[in-house]
Amino acid sequence: MSELNLMQRILKITGELSVEKNGKQAIGSGGYFKLEDVLASLKPLLIKYDVFMHYDNVKIEAENTKGMFRGTLTLIDATNPESKVTYVADMNDAELMKATEIQKSGANITYGKRYLVMNAFNLSDDVDEPDAYKPVPTTPKKPVVEKATGAEAVQSILDIFKPFKVVREDFERKYAKPMEELTEKEFSEIRKMVSQLKKQEKTKEELFA
């Protein structure tokens, strides 16, 4: 897949990723994606498109940040390791009753990785968080994404949408600004749009009306 740049591969993975909501809340009927199910579906696609995924989390030692950790998810082009996209989110420690430090650390890793993986690949739940762990993300909730905009990302978007006859002018009319000024939130919306077009859930005219 070396003919595709990293953003193009992430878009393709997002469009092909299919996961069932097998997690069920103890109270209520909402379903959620279990991390192990997401990873099981995601790993073959990462291999297929030569993308390496790495997650890490560390305690934040700055003032007024007691009980907080920083999760970092990095997607790396396996054919060109200098090309990468990094998602970062600061969150509170898991609130687990009678949990050891090791158990709390494990819950933090599970929560942080699940949250950032779902954000990166545009997955959403019917519930806020599974019962198993309920740390509360700090404000702002949305992760900061590095190296996700600019000329390379813009060209990736245009290449992916080319089969659907979507051009730069369509995006700039929709968002009322040059594509180079699109935010990560808007890029996330665009990743969802390409999935909708591929699955024929919506037409170009509906998305860019």
Backbone as ProteinMPNN parsed JSONL, in Angstrom:
{"seq_chain_A": "MSELNLMQRILKITGELSVEKNGKQAIGSGGYFKLEDVLASLKPLLIKYDVFMHYDNVKIEAENTKGMFRGTLTLIDATNPESKVTYVADMNDAELMKATEIQKSGANITYGKRYLVMNAFNLSDDVDEPDAYKPVPTTPKKPVVEKATGAEAVQSILDIFKPFKVVREDFERKYAKPMEELTEKEFSEIRKMVSQLKKQEKTKEELFA", "coords_chain_A": {"N_chain_A": [[0.818, -1.216, 0.0], [2.094, 1.148, -0.447], [1.635, 3.129, -2.3], [-0.307, 4.73, -1.332], [-0.794, 7.498, 0.855], [-0.452, 8.16, 4.43], [-2.809, 9.362, 5.532], [-4.701, 8.678, 3.609], [-4.774, 5.921, 3.961], [-5.757, 5.706, 6.559], [-8.311, 6.717, 6.168], [-9.347, 4.723, 4.483], [-9.248, 2.497, 6.176], [-11.061, 3.354, 8.129], [-13.404, 3.376, 6.599], [-13.714, 0.64, 6.033], [-13.794, -0.651, 8.446], [-15.617, -2.709, 10.604], [-17.6, -3.327, 13.345], [-19.284, -5.063, 15.934], [-21.62, -4.048, 18.476], [-21.104, -5.437, 21.208], [-20.953, -5.101, 23.927], [-22.823, -4.654, 26.923], [-24.701, -2.553, 29.053], [-25.033, -2.732, 32.631], [-27.266, -1.531, 33.682], [-29.993, -0.344, 31.898], [-30.437, -0.229, 28.271], [-28.502, 0.341, 26.469], [-25.882, -0.217, 24.091], [-22.355, -0.937, 23.693], [-19.081, -0.588, 22.161], [-16.772, -3.093, 22.717], [-13.397, -3.017, 23.727], [-11.704, -5.172, 23.019], [-13.107, -6.319, 20.901], [-13.1, -4.267, 19.017], [-10.323, -4.047, 18.505], [-9.809, -6.597, 17.477], [-11.133, -6.528, 15.018], [-9.845, -4.387, 13.885], [-7.062, -4.904, 13.693], [-6.412, -6.671, 11.411], [-6.903, -4.867, 9.315], [-5.073, -2.821, 9.815], [-2.726, -4.209, 9.282], [-3.178, -4.837, 6.601], [-3.105, -2.307, 5.392], [-0.606, -1.373, 6.043], [-0.154, 0.092, 8.478], [1.04, 1.073, 11.575], [0.072, 0.888, 14.943], [0.304, 2.518, 18.013], [-0.139, 2.714, 21.504], [0.087, 4.683, 24.475], [0.199, 5.555, 27.951], [0.623, 7.955, 30.524], [1.142, 9.192, 33.859], [0.223, 12.494, 34.752], [2.308, 14.956, 35.883], [2.111, 17.609, 36.476], [1.235, 20.773, 38.091], [-1.848, 20.904, 39.905], [-2.934, 18.649, 38.699], [-3.373, 16.215, 39.893], [-4.083, 12.776, 40.079], [-4.559, 12.407, 37.379], [-4.123, 11.272, 33.984], [-2.34, 11.025, 30.857], [-3.303, 10.0, 27.737], [-1.952, 8.633, 24.755], [-2.275, 8.036, 21.408], [-0.77, 6.768, 18.585], [-0.628, 6.66, 15.107], [1.224, 5.187, 12.649], [2.922, 5.336, 9.559], [3.915, 2.421, 8.245], [5.629, 2.005, 6.128], [6.956, 4.322, 5.92], [8.178, 5.592, 8.481], [8.457, 8.212, 9.405], [6.161, 9.534, 8.861], [3.288, 10.239, 10.565], [0.346, 10.218, 12.681], [-0.897, 11.667, 15.573], [-2.919, 11.209, 18.38], [-4.098, 12.788, 21.288], [-5.192, 12.779, 24.675], [-6.16, 14.092, 27.804], [-7.054, 12.656, 30.878], [-9.022, 11.77, 33.816], [-8.066, 9.571, 36.548], [-9.261, 6.176, 36.696], [-12.271, 5.448, 38.464], [-12.531, 3.116, 40.546], [-14.001, 0.883, 42.779], [-12.404, -0.371, 45.667], [-10.101, -1.094, 44.279], [-6.826, -2.223, 43.358], [-3.655, -0.54, 42.811], [-2.512, -1.554, 40.493], [-4.746, -2.663, 39.219], [-6.217, -0.337, 38.811], [-4.476, 1.026, 37.113], [-4.578, -0.678, 34.905], [-7.26, -0.33, 34.161], [-7.2, 2.354, 33.418], [-5.548, 2.221, 31.154], [-7.113, 0.623, 29.455], [-9.443, 2.203, 29.191], [-8.403, 4.682, 28.178], [-7.152, 3.863, 25.762], [-9.316, 2.714, 24.378], [-11.016, 4.946, 24.112], [-9.457, 6.73, 22.497], [-8.878, 5.173, 20.218], [-11.453, 4.761, 19.212], [-12.137, 7.404, 18.615], [-10.227, 7.989, 16.644], [-10.995, 6.312, 14.549], [-13.595, 6.913, 14.097], [-15.806, 5.763, 15.566], [-18.78, 5.362, 17.473], [-20.678, 5.183, 20.537], [-23.785, 3.949, 22.045], [-23.906, 4.594, 24.629], [-22.409, 6.543, 27.293], [-20.028, 5.67, 28.723], [-18.677, 2.383, 29.329], [-19.786, 0.301, 32.106], [-17.658, -0.847, 33.393], [-15.481, 0.859, 33.731], [-15.134, 4.19, 34.696], [-13.696, 6.745, 34.397], [-13.522, 10.303, 34.202], [-13.28, 12.291, 31.387], [-11.275, 15.209, 30.984], [-11.98, 18.695, 30.366], [-11.005, 20.344, 27.37], [-13.018, 17.697, 25.908], [-12.518, 16.464, 23.446], [-9.802, 14.916, 21.749], [-6.519, 16.3, 21.134], [-5.167, 16.572, 17.958], [-2.292, 15.906, 16.173], [-0.487, 16.895, 13.249], [-2.506, 16.434, 11.377], [-3.613, 18.035, 9.499], [-3.139, 20.327, 6.717], [-1.306, 20.512, 3.551], [-0.766, 17.866, 2.655], [-2.711, 16.27, 3.942], [-5.023, 17.448, 2.892], [-4.785, 16.835, 0.147], [-4.959, 14.089, 0.364], [-7.616, 13.745, 1.168], [-8.939, 14.746, -1.114], [-8.106, 12.884, -3.037], [-9.264, 10.511, -2.068], [-11.981, 11.116, -2.281], [-12.324, 11.461, -4.963], [-13.362, 9.346, -6.696], [-16.056, 9.687, -6.208], [-16.716, 11.964, -7.417], [-16.343, 14.323, -5.996], [-15.025, 17.449, -5.34], [-12.481, 19.95, -4.554], [-13.839, 22.434, -4.445], [-16.371, 21.707, -3.553], [-15.993, 21.006, -0.848], [-15.004, 23.444, 0.157], [-17.101, 25.14, -0.296], [-19.015, 23.972, 1.371], [-17.861, 24.233, 3.936], [-17.171, 26.856, 3.995], [-14.58, 27.994, 3.786], [-11.023, 27.821, 2.993], [-9.666, 24.549, 2.257], [-7.272, 23.986, 3.543], [-7.566, 25.164, 5.989], [-9.232, 23.613, 7.478], [-10.441, 22.116, 10.469], [-9.479, 19.542, 12.913], [-11.81, 18.409, 13.891], [-13.535, 18.824, 11.765], [-12.211, 17.307, 9.82], [-12.64, 14.812, 10.933], [-15.379, 14.602, 10.612], [-15.436, 14.514, 7.857], [-14.198, 12.056, 7.384], [-16.212, 10.392, 8.206], [-18.076, 10.988, 6.267], [-17.019, 9.894, 3.881], [-17.256, 7.214, 4.424], [-20.029, 6.998, 4.5], [-20.664, 7.519, 1.845], [-19.413, 5.355, 0.547], [-20.86, 3.21, 1.565], [-23.24, 3.816, 0.514], [-25.101, 5.163, 2.009], [-25.677, 7.823, 1.981], [-25.974, 10.39, -0.558], [-23.805, 12.301, -2.742], [-25.017, 14.741, -3.222], [-26.693, 15.038, -1.001], [-24.854, 15.225, 1.093], [-23.4, 17.494, 0.475], [-25.168, 19.558, 0.193]], "CA_chain_A": [[0.0, 0.0, 0.0], [2.997, 2.296, -0.4], [1.172, 4.18, -3.197], [-1.225, 5.567, -0.564], [-0.169, 8.12, 2.022], [-1.019, 7.712, 5.691], [-4.187, 9.814, 5.699], [-5.538, 7.879, 2.723], [-4.934, 4.6, 4.56], [-6.65, 5.846, 7.706], [-9.659, 6.852, 5.619], [-9.774, 3.415, 3.991], [-9.499, 1.654, 7.351], [-12.31, 3.839, 8.717], [-14.515, 2.941, 5.761], [-13.84, -0.819, 6.007], [-13.903, -1.191, 9.805], [-16.97, -3.122, 10.995], [-17.558, -3.893, 14.688], [-20.576, -5.202, 16.596], [-21.698, -3.526, 19.844], [-21.371, -6.604, 22.048], [-20.976, -4.716, 25.326], [-24.137, -4.25, 27.423], [-24.706, -1.927, 30.359], [-25.756, -3.44, 33.695], [-28.549, -0.841, 33.778], [-30.325, 0.274, 30.63], [-30.352, -1.095, 27.103], [-27.487, 0.839, 25.549], [-24.757, -1.083, 23.766], [-21.096, -0.233, 23.439], [-18.021, -1.363, 21.547], [-15.751, -3.595, 23.63], [-12.083, -2.763, 23.148], [-11.153, -6.375, 22.389], [-13.788, -6.518, 19.62], [-12.588, -3.244, 18.102], [-8.961, -4.399, 18.112], [-9.847, -7.805, 16.651], [-11.53, -6.115, 13.676], [-8.931, -3.363, 13.398], [-5.709, -5.401, 13.427], [-6.196, -7.09, 10.015], [-6.896, -3.691, 8.441], [-3.796, -2.157, 10.023], [-1.734, -4.992, 8.539], [-3.492, -4.699, 5.176], [-2.737, -0.977, 4.897], [0.745, -1.015, 6.515], [-0.228, 1.131, 9.507], [1.406, 0.603, 12.91], [-0.635, 1.651, 15.97], [0.931, 2.415, 19.341], [-0.802, 3.49, 22.559], [0.84, 4.837, 25.72], [-0.384, 6.519, 28.871], [1.511, 8.313, 31.629], [0.569, 10.114, 34.838], [0.609, 13.889, 34.559], [2.926, 15.407, 37.13], [2.051, 19.069, 36.562], [0.444, 21.317, 39.195], [-3.31, 20.799, 39.789], [-3.311, 17.535, 37.828], [-3.313, 14.982, 40.663], [-5.069, 11.786, 39.683], [-4.84, 12.479, 35.95], [-3.142, 10.654, 33.094], [-2.4, 11.451, 29.454], [-3.27, 8.899, 26.772], [-1.437, 9.017, 23.45], [-2.406, 7.023, 20.365], [-0.035, 7.178, 17.397], [-0.742, 5.853, 13.902], [2.484, 5.405, 11.931], [3.076, 4.718, 8.248], [4.944, 1.392, 8.397], [6.572, 2.098, 5.021], [7.655, 5.596, 6.076], [7.92, 5.887, 9.897], [8.44, 9.652, 9.699], [4.79, 9.999, 8.674], [2.479, 9.741, 11.67], [-0.743, 11.038, 13.23], [-0.933, 11.416, 17.013], [-4.102, 11.662, 19.115], [-3.749, 12.956, 22.7], [-6.298, 13.19, 25.541], [-5.898, 14.072, 29.244], [-8.228, 12.105, 31.549], [-8.903, 11.447, 35.232], [-7.898, 8.154, 36.873], [-10.486, 5.385, 36.833], [-12.865, 5.424, 39.797], [-12.905, 1.734, 40.785], [-14.12, 0.579, 44.193], [-11.515, -1.388, 46.227], [-9.159, -1.531, 43.252], [-5.406, -2.02, 43.61], [-3.046, 0.393, 41.867], [-2.331, -2.263, 39.224], [-6.061, -2.749, 38.591], [-6.567, 1.016, 38.361], [-3.639, 1.31, 35.95], [-5.125, -1.44, 33.788], [-8.509, 0.316, 33.731], [-6.82, 3.575, 32.711], [-5.046, 1.848, 29.828], [-8.252, 0.168, 28.659], [-10.308, 3.354, 28.899], [-7.725, 5.639, 27.308], [-6.951, 3.281, 24.426], [-10.624, 2.587, 23.746], [-11.504, 6.288, 23.77], [-8.699, 7.313, 21.398], [-9.068, 4.35, 19.023], [-12.78, 5.053, 18.68], [-12.091, 8.736, 18.032], [-9.407, 7.949, 15.432], [-11.665, 5.593, 13.476], [-14.969, 7.409, 13.966], [-16.795, 4.878, 16.158], [-19.507, 6.005, 18.569], [-21.508, 4.276, 21.328], [-25.102, 4.378, 22.507], [-23.745, 4.951, 26.035], [-21.25, 7.396, 27.516], [-18.894, 4.813, 29.053], [-19.054, 1.099, 29.93], [-19.81, 0.269, 33.566], [-16.405, -1.383, 33.929], [-14.557, 1.925, 34.112], [-15.797, 5.466, 34.49], [-12.954, 7.986, 34.594], [-14.195, 11.4, 33.513], [-12.339, 13.09, 30.614], [-11.221, 16.622, 31.321], [-12.403, 19.603, 29.311], [-11.962, 19.834, 26.391], [-13.062, 16.245, 25.804], [-11.971, 16.002, 22.184], [-8.345, 14.875, 21.747], [-5.746, 17.163, 20.249], [-4.564, 15.739, 16.929], [-1.147, 16.534, 15.542], [-0.137, 16.526, 11.884], [-3.668, 15.886, 10.688], [-4.077, 18.995, 8.519], [-2.078, 20.759, 5.83], [-1.425, 20.161, 2.133], [-0.793, 16.422, 2.46], [-4.02, 15.771, 4.352], [-6.0, 17.953, 1.937], [-4.675, 16.047, -1.068], [-5.469, 12.757, 0.688], [-9.075, 13.836, 1.127], [-9.369, 14.908, -2.5], [-7.87, 11.619, -3.738], [-10.245, 9.53, -1.607], [-13.32, 11.487, -2.734], [-12.338, 11.596, -6.42], [-14.319, 8.431, -7.359], [-17.43, 10.133, -5.977], [-16.829, 13.255, -8.123], [-16.314, 15.412, -5.02], [-13.816, 18.233, -5.59], [-12.129, 20.955, -3.547], [-14.866, 23.467, -4.344], [-17.495, 21.185, -2.763], [-15.643, 21.13, 0.564], [-14.844, 24.852, 0.534], [-18.449, 25.715, -0.238], [-19.692, 23.415, 2.543], [-17.284, 24.74, 5.188], [-16.988, 28.309, 3.838], [-13.181, 28.371, 3.998], [-10.096, 26.947, 2.269], [-9.496, 23.241, 2.869], [-6.099, 24.003, 4.412], [-7.955, 25.698, 7.293], [-10.156, 22.699, 8.145], [-10.023, 21.662, 11.789], [-9.526, 18.09, 13.072], [-13.214, 18.038, 14.033], [-14.101, 18.768, 10.412], [-11.609, 16.145, 9.167], [-13.333, 13.65, 11.47], [-16.673, 14.577, 9.94], [-15.19, 14.105, 6.474], [-13.944, 10.61, 7.397], [-17.532, 9.763, 8.299], [-18.752, 11.201, 4.988], [-16.55, 8.94, 2.87], [-17.862, 5.934, 4.785], [-21.439, 7.058, 4.098], [-20.71, 7.409, 0.389], [-19.054, 3.989, 0.166], [-21.948, 2.31, 1.942], [-24.43, 4.339, -0.156], [-26.06, 5.64, 3.006], [-26.041, 9.166, 1.542], [-25.427, 10.775, -1.85], [-23.0, 13.526, -2.748], [-25.915, 15.904, -3.146], [-27.177, 15.16, 0.379], [-23.749, 15.621, 1.962], [-22.862, 18.815, 0.134], [-26.271, 20.471, -0.134]], "C_chain_A": [[0.851, 1.265, 0.0], [2.548, 3.429, -1.32], [0.185, 5.112, -2.499], [-0.488, 6.222, 0.593], [-0.953, 7.734, 3.277], [-2.478, 8.117, 5.86], [-5.139, 9.025, 4.813], [-5.798, 6.504, 3.333], [-5.88, 4.648, 5.759], [-8.101, 5.975, 7.235], [-10.191, 5.505, 5.133], [-10.093, 2.47, 5.15], [-10.822, 2.044, 7.999], [-13.516, 3.337, 7.927], [-14.762, 1.447, 5.809], [-14.063, -1.428, 7.392], [-15.357, -1.482, 10.165], [-16.889, -3.855, 12.328], [-18.973, -3.966, 15.252], [-20.508, -4.62, 18.008], [-22.097, -4.663, 20.786], [-21.408, -6.276, 23.537], [-22.357, -4.229, 25.741], [-24.003, -3.658, 28.812], [-25.469, -2.786, 31.371], [-27.149, -2.847, 33.877], [-28.819, -0.151, 32.451], [-30.067, -0.672, 29.47], [-29.272, -0.665, 26.119], [-26.375, -0.169, 25.311], [-23.502, -0.274, 23.534], [-20.086, -1.182, 22.816], [-17.018, -1.797, 22.615], [-14.4, -3.451, 22.951], [-11.549, -3.988, 22.424], [-11.81, -6.665, 21.045], [-13.288, -5.521, 18.583], [-11.202, -3.638, 17.594], [-8.942, -5.626, 17.211], [-10.218, -7.473, 15.204], [-10.522, -5.163, 13.049], [-7.579, -3.925, 12.967], [-5.492, -5.881, 11.994], [-6.138, -5.913, 9.038], [-5.601, -2.903, 8.596], [-2.695, -2.883, 9.251], [-1.933, -4.805, 7.03], [-2.974, -3.378, 4.608], [-1.399, -0.476, 5.461], [0.723, 0.161, 7.488], [0.081, 0.494, 10.862], [0.715, 1.491, 13.943], [0.028, 1.428, 17.322], [0.174, 3.292, 20.328], [0.086, 3.541, 23.799], [0.067, 5.77, 26.639], [0.547, 6.721, 30.068], [0.768, 9.235, 32.583], [1.089, 11.521, 34.558], [1.11, 14.434, 35.886], [2.893, 16.925, 37.291], [1.164, 19.493, 37.73], [-1.046, 21.218, 38.882], [-3.757, 19.674, 38.844], [-3.251, 16.2, 38.574], [-4.432, 14.036, 40.24], [-5.428, 11.835, 38.219], [-3.755, 11.754, 35.16], [-3.367, 11.153, 31.673], [-2.288, 10.226, 28.558], [-2.805, 9.413, 25.423], [-1.547, 7.846, 22.482], [-1.719, 7.539, 19.109], [-0.234, 6.171, 16.276], [0.44, 6.191, 13.01], [2.456, 4.67, 10.596], [4.222, 3.711, 8.336], [5.972, 1.414, 7.277], [7.38, 3.386, 5.067], [7.413, 6.095, 7.498], [7.945, 7.369, 10.269], [7.033, 10.225, 9.568], [3.906, 9.396, 9.753], [1.374, 10.722, 12.039], [-0.871, 10.664, 14.701], [-2.179, 12.027, 17.638], [-3.75, 11.697, 20.608], [-4.987, 13.385, 23.484], [-5.869, 13.066, 26.995], [-7.169, 13.647, 29.966], [-7.952, 11.857, 33.019], [-8.701, 9.95, 35.415], [-9.251, 7.472, 36.981], [-10.958, 5.381, 38.278], [-13.396, 4.017, 40.054], [-12.919, 1.452, 42.279], [-13.168, -0.556, 44.581], [-10.523, -1.929, 45.202], [-7.732, -1.297, 43.71], [-4.868, -1.029, 42.587], [-2.854, -0.263, 40.502], [-3.66, -2.368, 38.472], [-6.497, -1.389, 38.046], [-5.762, 1.394, 37.118], [-4.163, 0.587, 34.72], [-6.402, -0.824, 33.245], [-8.215, 1.592, 32.964], [-6.365, 3.27, 31.292], [-6.2, 1.443, 28.919], [-9.128, 1.333, 28.234], [-9.659, 4.305, 27.904], [-7.571, 5.119, 25.891], [-8.268, 3.18, 23.681], [-11.127, 3.938, 23.256], [-10.796, 6.839, 22.539], [-8.829, 6.501, 20.112], [-10.42, 4.648, 18.384], [-12.82, 6.428, 18.028], [-11.348, 8.711, 16.69], [-10.148, 7.328, 14.257], [-13.176, 5.809, 13.461], [-16.03, 6.396, 14.401], [-17.496, 5.623, 17.289], [-20.448, 5.012, 19.216], [-22.908, 4.831, 21.536], [-25.043, 4.853, 23.961], [-22.502, 5.804, 26.179], [-19.995, 6.569, 27.757], [-19.397, 3.477, 29.583], [-19.012, 1.17, 31.449], [-18.455, -0.112, 34.156], [-15.419, -0.308, 34.352], [-15.203, 3.26, 33.765], [-14.92, 6.651, 34.879], [-13.598, 9.086, 33.752], [-13.165, 12.213, 32.731], [-12.401, 14.55, 31.021], [-11.724, 17.437, 30.146], [-11.168, 20.29, 28.717], [-11.865, 18.329, 26.233], [-12.393, 15.731, 24.541], [-10.445, 16.011, 22.229], [-7.744, 15.913, 20.817], [-5.054, 16.265, 19.239], [-3.462, 16.504, 16.232], [-0.974, 16.022, 14.123], [-1.313, 15.924, 11.124], [-4.226, 16.858, 9.653], [-2.913, 19.374, 7.62], [-2.259, 20.199, 4.431], [-1.542, 18.662, 1.91], [-2.152, 15.839, 2.805], [-5.11, 16.205, 3.376], [-5.978, 17.112, 0.659], [-5.192, 14.628, -0.848], [-6.986, 12.728, 0.595], [-9.567, 13.902, -0.318], [-9.2, 13.615, -3.291], [-8.928, 10.582, -3.372], [-11.632, 9.82, -2.179], [-13.44, 11.571, -4.257], [-13.301, 10.632, -7.1], [-15.781, 8.851, -7.208], [-17.689, 11.509, -6.6], [-16.982, 14.435, -7.155], [-14.979, 16.136, -5.18], [-13.614, 19.282, -4.492], [-13.252, 21.972, -3.343], [-16.064, 23.003, -3.513], [-17.22, 21.353, -1.268], [-15.597, 22.604, 0.984], [-16.177, 25.582, 0.543], [-19.17, 25.238, 1.019], [-19.2, 24.059, 3.829], [-16.956, 26.234, 5.142], [-15.566, 28.765, 4.198], [-12.285, 27.435, 3.201], [-9.911, 25.62, 2.997], [-8.311, 23.196, 3.818], [-6.411, 24.516, 5.816], [-8.951, 24.799, 8.026], [-9.581, 22.243, 9.482], [-10.063, 20.135, 11.848], [-10.967, 17.615, 13.235], [-13.867, 17.906, 12.664], [-13.521, 17.602, 9.619], [-12.291, 14.867, 9.642], [-14.7, 13.495, 10.818], [-16.521, 14.083, 8.502], [-14.907, 12.612, 6.39], [-15.262, 9.842, 7.477], [-18.261, 9.868, 6.963], [-18.319, 10.186, 3.944], [-17.11, 7.554, 3.151], [-19.324, 5.888, 4.336], [-21.594, 6.921, 2.586], [-20.418, 5.981, -0.06], [-20.19, 3.013, 0.44], [-23.278, 2.722, 1.32], [-25.528, 4.725, 0.823], [-26.547, 7.044, 2.655], [-25.398, 9.435, 0.185], [-24.56, 12.019, -1.711], [-23.892, 14.745, -2.553], [-26.427, 16.127, -1.727], [-26.081, 15.674, 1.302], [-23.28, 17.046, 1.708], [-23.947, 19.807, -0.277], [-26.03, 21.836, 0.476]], "O_chain_A": [[0.385, 2.331, 0.4], [3.005, 4.562, -1.168], [-0.127, 6.18, -3.025], [0.344, 5.588, 1.242], [-1.985, 7.068, 3.197], [-3.299, 7.304, 6.285], [-6.263, 8.733, 5.219], [-6.907, 5.979, 3.238], [-6.698, 3.749, 5.952], [-9.008, 5.405, 7.842], [-11.36, 5.185, 5.35], [-11.08, 1.736, 5.111], [-11.614, 1.18, 8.375], [-14.522, 2.926, 8.506], [-15.902, 1.011, 5.645], [-14.472, -2.584, 7.504], [-16.221, -0.613, 10.047], [-16.205, -4.872, 12.445], [-19.767, -3.044, 15.07], [-19.467, -4.687, 18.662], [-23.271, -4.83, 21.116], [-21.854, -7.102, 24.333], [-22.997, -3.478, 25.006], [-23.281, -4.191, 29.655], [-26.425, -3.478, 31.019], [-28.1, -3.565, 34.187], [-27.954, 0.557, 31.936], [-29.547, -1.773, 29.653], [-29.146, -1.252, 25.045], [-25.974, -0.89, 26.225], [-23.56, 0.915, 23.221], [-20.205, -2.403, 22.921], [-16.477, -0.959, 23.337], [-14.26, -3.722, 21.759], [-10.998, -3.867, 21.33], [-11.163, -7.194, 20.142], [-13.076, -5.871, 17.422], [-10.936, -3.572, 16.394], [-8.144, -5.692, 16.276], [-9.679, -8.069, 14.272], [-10.36, -5.134, 11.829], [-7.011, -3.467, 11.976], [-4.473, -5.535, 11.398], [-5.407, -5.96, 8.048], [-5.081, -2.372, 7.614], [-1.835, -2.248, 8.641], [-0.969, -4.636, 6.284], [-2.469, -3.331, 3.486], [-1.096, 0.714, 5.367], [1.49, 1.112, 7.338], [-0.537, -0.498, 11.247], [0.764, 2.716, 13.834], [0.282, 0.292, 17.722], [-0.122, 4.452, 20.045], [0.755, 2.564, 24.134], [-0.637, 6.667, 26.175], [1.173, 5.779, 30.553], [-0.128, 9.972, 32.171], [2.245, 11.707, 34.178], [0.406, 14.376, 36.894], [3.58, 17.467, 38.157], [0.431, 18.678, 38.29], [-1.462, 21.42, 37.741], [-4.837, 19.747, 38.259], [-3.092, 15.155, 37.943], [-5.579, 14.448, 40.067], [-6.495, 11.357, 37.834], [-2.616, 11.636, 35.611], [-4.446, 11.639, 31.333], [-1.296, 9.499, 28.612], [-3.206, 10.493, 24.991], [-0.972, 6.783, 22.72], [-2.044, 8.62, 18.62], [-0.033, 4.971, 16.467], [0.639, 7.353, 12.654], [2.02, 3.522, 10.518], [5.378, 4.106, 8.486], [7.076, 0.898, 7.447], [8.367, 3.534, 4.347], [6.537, 6.933, 7.711], [7.494, 7.735, 11.354], [6.748, 11.292, 10.11], [3.786, 8.175, 9.846], [1.463, 11.913, 11.742], [-0.945, 9.483, 15.04], [-2.462, 13.211, 17.454], [-3.171, 10.745, 21.132], [-5.746, 14.242, 23.032], [-5.281, 12.057, 27.386], [-8.241, 14.197, 29.713], [-6.798, 11.746, 33.431], [-9.101, 9.151, 34.568], [-10.256, 8.101, 37.312], [-10.15, 5.319, 39.205], [-14.572, 3.744, 39.813], [-11.948, 1.751, 42.974], [-13.124, -1.586, 43.907], [-10.148, -3.1, 45.26], [-7.444, -0.299, 44.371], [-5.544, -0.713, 41.609], [-3.014, 0.389, 39.471], [-3.71, -2.188, 37.256], [-7.071, -1.299, 36.961], [-6.29, 2.003, 36.188], [-4.196, 1.151, 33.626], [-6.618, -0.788, 32.034], [-8.885, 1.894, 31.977], [-6.74, 3.962, 30.345], [-6.267, 1.86, 27.762], [-9.51, 1.444, 27.069], [-10.274, 4.692, 26.91], [-7.827, 5.841, 24.928], [-8.347, 3.515, 22.499], [-11.605, 4.063, 22.128], [-11.446, 7.359, 21.632], [-8.886, 7.077, 19.025], [-10.523, 4.772, 17.163], [-13.468, 6.603, 16.996], [-11.784, 9.334, 15.722], [-9.969, 7.743, 13.112], [-13.932, 5.016, 12.901], [-17.025, 6.189, 13.706], [-16.874, 6.426, 17.985], [-20.961, 4.109, 18.555], [-23.19, 5.995, 21.254], [-25.999, 5.439, 24.468], [-21.636, 5.8, 25.305], [-18.997, 6.751, 27.061], [-20.445, 3.434, 30.227], [-18.296, 1.993, 32.019], [-18.14, 0.258, 35.287], [-14.601, -0.539, 35.243], [-15.75, 3.434, 32.676], [-15.376, 7.502, 35.643], [-14.162, 8.805, 32.694], [-12.255, 12.778, 33.338], [-13.467, 15.062, 31.363], [-11.876, 16.91, 29.043], [-10.34, 20.785, 29.482], [-10.795, 17.742, 26.396], [-11.765, 14.672, 24.561], [-9.846, 16.984, 22.686], [-8.369, 16.347, 19.849], [-4.414, 15.287, 19.626], [-3.673, 17.62, 15.756], [-1.273, 14.866, 13.826], [-1.134, 15.009, 10.321], [-5.215, 16.543, 8.991], [-1.824, 18.814, 7.74], [-3.234, 19.502, 4.15], [-2.328, 18.223, 1.07], [-2.689, 15.016, 2.064], [-6.014, 15.43, 3.065], [-7.029, 16.722, 0.15], [-5.786, 14.03, -1.745], [-7.569, 11.81, 0.018], [-10.502, 13.194, -0.695], [-10.045, 13.279, -4.121], [-9.431, 9.864, -4.235], [-12.374, 8.899, -2.522], [-14.541, 11.735, -4.782], [-14.01, 11.05, -8.015], [-16.639, 8.425, -7.981], [-18.72, 12.135, -6.357], [-17.661, 15.416, -7.458], [-13.923, 15.505, -5.158], [-14.466, 19.468, -3.623], [-13.577, 22.329, -2.21], [-16.703, 23.814, -2.842], [-18.091, 21.783, -0.512], [-16.098, 22.962, 2.05], [-16.364, 26.533, 1.302], [-19.866, 26.022, 1.664], [-19.994, 24.394, 4.708], [-16.514, 26.807, 6.138], [-15.384, 29.801, 4.838], [-12.73, 26.369, 2.774], [-9.992, 25.572, 4.224], [-8.333, 22.452, 4.798], [-5.613, 24.328, 6.734], [-9.463, 25.176, 9.08], [-8.378, 22.014, 9.605], [-10.609, 19.494, 10.95], [-11.314, 16.53, 12.767], [-14.655, 16.989, 12.43], [-14.231, 16.971, 8.836], [-12.499, 13.942, 8.856], [-15.124, 12.382, 10.51], [-17.358, 13.336, 7.995], [-15.326, 11.959, 5.435], [-15.404, 8.773, 6.884], [-18.98, 8.949, 6.569], [-19.152, 9.669, 3.2], [-17.406, 6.801, 2.222], [-19.798, 4.86, 3.849], [-22.533, 6.289, 2.103], [-21.094, 5.456, -0.944], [-20.45, 2.106, -0.351], [-24.308, 2.088, 1.549], [-26.718, 4.632, 0.519], [-27.673, 7.419, 2.979], [-24.41, 8.799, -0.182], [-24.586, 12.698, -0.685], [-23.553, 15.664, -1.807], [-26.582, 17.269, -1.293], [-26.351, 16.474, 2.198], [-22.815, 17.725, 2.624], [-23.684, 20.769, -0.999], [-26.849, 22.74, 0.311]]}, "name": "protein", "num_of_chains": 1, "seq": "MSELNLMQRILKITGELSVEKNGKQAIGSGGYFKLEDVLASLKPLLIKYDVFMHYDNVKIEAENTKGMFRGTLTLIDATNPESKVTYVADMNDAELMKATEIQKSGANITYGKRYLVMNAFNLSDDVDEPDAYKPVPTTPKKPVVEKATGAEAVQSILDIFKPFKVVREDFERKYAKPMEELTEKEFSEIRKMVSQLKKQEKTKEELFA"}
